[in-house]
Amino acid sequence: MNWLELVVLAGLLCSVPRVRGGKVLVFPVDGSHWINMKVIIEELHSRGHEVTVLQPQDSWYIKTDSPHYRTITINSAGFDKDVFGSFVTRQLNLRLQGASIWVRMMLEYEVLEQFYELNKLMIATIEGVFEDAQLMQSFRDANYDLVLTDPAMGGGVLLAHRLGLPLVLNVRWTIQGEAHHAIAPSPISYVPIPGSELTDKMTFQDRLKNAWLHVFQRFQIAYVTDPNYIPFVHRYFGPDIHYMELFQAADIWLMRNDFTFEFPRPTMPNVVYMAGFQCKPSKPLPKDLEDFIQSSGEHGIIVMTLGTLVGKLPDDLADNIAAAFAQLPQKVIWRHTGKRPSTLGNNTLLLDWLPQNDLLGHPKTRVFVAHGGTNGVQEAIYHGVPLVGLPLMFDQQDNLFRMKARGVAKVLDIAMVNKDNFLEALKEVINNPSYRENMQSLSRIHRDRPVKPLDLAMFWIEFVMRHKGAPHLRTESYKMSTIQYFSIDVVAFLLAVVLLIAIVFISVMKFLWRMVFSRRKMKNE
């Protein structure tokens, strides 16, 4: 470097905002949510911050020993792998029974029951934490700078307010549903309710459906969430506090999506979009896997995985999928831990685990067969790989519908999948260039940003550390009642004034008319 370059470099270094090594308390959600939380934790550690993770005693993904964080184990019944795995199996078996109204009702009921129990367990966990005076004192003595949590479960939010610490959310969902609906104006005339399979362009019938689903969502909240959180919050925070106020008071919402995925909608200044922050360029594959891919020639490969929870499928469904794969010229890499399908072709490689990101980033990957989890969909967008979707539960149907609406995915009902329609879907996505072109266009838009998503997330976490919160970005509307928020009282007052003026005007006119009529009568007499 010459002297001029050194001066420029020194100036740049001086202009970069710095923060001392902070202390971050993390209250995570186990399972797949931990995968992306771990990315943020590792980046915080690399920047010199000290990270402490609250680990459930029966944790599934969260490891006790890590070079990136230390753990505090709490008494909790978290995401027990066997219990949650059996729930997923029941959901899959129900879905395979067909698409009747009865099956749909059973699926919804199972999900409501599962989330009710999870919320109940979370309340019991955080109550145990609050009542452990020694543990709570250790939190206070540690002098944490902030709490980082995933509000899909409410424990971290409650703990942050109990300790009086700034709060940053790593969020897509809250305990009441999609996070935007908790923090930003969400007119149901053009903001679709998750699961509605609607876009922002709605007909009258679409708006009617969206309104009905909004009512149904409120019923779900009243059944699943309110009975668990209302008594607890009234006990520990006061009878005038609604539990959602504690979520809405968060300083920063690190949102795990953006508008390549989300439909246009209102947002708020403390919502920071960091979609794809966990995505990264692909790494070289093991030699045996690379050799298998290269043997596909110009046809390329298909990658299939239905996530960590679904490693195997019912034998007849697996046989149909394998038979469809066998008729394609592409090579197939399929994560399948069940019985080897009897119809498996020589072009298909079964693996217990596969390097998903590295395979999606391979230039020979033509299509991704996926269940529609948020992480997988964002990796597909990042690498520009079109999708064939087999949604199973939760938000997967909605995620894949959004991809279908953008012309980058073909979505099948797993209950209706057979060899023929699965093969047809694969051929359509592979042979119709619009799917790949549209996905690559999405990928270019997604990547075209001034700051990398993970760097953006780090900036705002450190911003909260530097300034001990971000209240100037937080609306106080959550403290308003429904009557105040929608200005019902103002409208009522103005209507009353207009009505009063109208009554006075009519009364005056009647009086004048009577006076005139009376004088005319007197003249005539």
Summary of the structure (lengths in Angstrom):
residues: 525
radius of gyration: 28.2
end to end distance: 114.1
largest distance: 118.5
contacts: 1601
relative contact order: 0.09
helix: 53%
strand: 12%
